[in-house]
Amino acid sequence: MNKLVIKFAGLIAFVLLVGVSSGITSCNKEINCKAVITVLAPGGSPMAGAQVDCTSGDVTLTSTTDGSGTANFETNLPMILDIIVNGQPTGRVARFEDDKTDNVTVQM
């Protein structure tokens, strides 16, 4: 009878240990917030090589547009940042939200 109680207690301890350890690691979920900014020239064509800044207060994320006029941004923190292209405010914002990608097109 004692061996059965000891085995049962060991099984319960193991199940609790696995449950607690998996609960601890699930709290460390990596946040993945993305924004894709497409910059178009005044005629509507993609603007390659433009410097795009997403900024607010002390936070600034910088990227350069590729041949399709697209700049990609990624962060681990949700936030809303103003979009500035080649030093000019656009009046548009990028919304970095958990597990989402914000696609914004900016016409210069």
DAUR-V429277 format. One record per residue. N is the residue number from 1. OMEGA is omega in degrees with one decimal (999 if undefined). Layout:
n=N omega=OMEGA
n=N omega=OMEGA
//
This chain:
n=1 omega=179.4
n=2 omega=-179.7
n=3 omega=178.9
n=4 omega=179.3
n=5 omega=-180.0
n=6 omega=178.4
n=7 omega=179.1
n=8 omega=178.6
n=9 omega=177.3
n=10 omega=177.9
n=11 omega=178.4
n=12 omega=179.7
n=13 omega=179.4
n=14 omega=179.9
n=15 omega=178.2
n=16 omega=179.8
n=17 omega=178.4
n=18 omega=179.4
n=19 omega=-179.6
n=20 omega=-178.0
n=21 omega=177.6
n=22 omega=176.3
n=23 omega=179.3
n=24 omega=-178.0
n=25 omega=-179.8
n=26 omega=177.8
n=27 omega=-177.2
n=28 omega=-178.6
n=29 omega=178.5
n=30 omega=177.8
n=31 omega=-177.7
n=32 omega=-177.5
n=33 omega=-176.0
n=34 omega=171.5
n=35 omega=175.7
n=36 omega=-177.8
n=37 omega=175.8
n=38 omega=-177.8
n=39 omega=178.4
n=40 omega=176.4
n=41 omega=-179.4
n=42 omega=178.7
n=43 omega=179.4
n=44 omega=179.0
n=45 omega=179.2
n=46 omega=-177.1
n=47 omega=179.8
n=48 omega=175.2
n=49 omega=178.9
n=50 omega=175.3
n=51 omega=179.6
n=52 omega=176.2
n=53 omega=170.0
n=54 omega=-169.0
n=55 omega=172.2
n=56 omega=-179.9
n=57 omega=-178.1
n=58 omega=-176.1
n=59 omega=173.8
n=60 omega=173.5
n=61 omega=-175.8
n=62 omega=175.5
n=63 omega=177.4
n=64 omega=-179.0
n=65 omega=177.7
n=66 omega=-177.9
n=67 omega=178.4
n=68 omega=178.2
n=69 omega=-174.7
n=70 omega=173.0
n=71 omega=-177.6
n=72 omega=179.6
n=73 omega=177.2
n=74 omega=178.0
n=75 omega=177.8
n=76 omega=-177.9
n=77 omega=174.2
n=78 omega=178.8
n=79 omega=175.2
n=80 omega=-175.1
n=81 omega=175.4
n=82 omega=179.6
n=83 omega=178.4
n=84 omega=-179.2
n=85 omega=-178.8
n=86 omega=177.2
n=87 omega=-178.7
n=88 omega=175.1
n=89 omega=-176.6
n=90 omega=-175.2
n=91 omega=-179.8
n=92 omega=178.2
n=93 omega=172.1
n=94 omega=179.5
n=95 omega=177.4
n=96 omega=-177.8
n=97 omega=-177.4
n=98 omega=176.5
n=99 omega=177.2
n=100 omega=173.8
n=101 omega=177.2
n=102 omega=177.6
n=103 omega=-177.8
n=104 omega=174.0
n=105 omega=-178.9
n=106 omega=176.1
n=107 omega=-179.8
n=108 omega=999
//
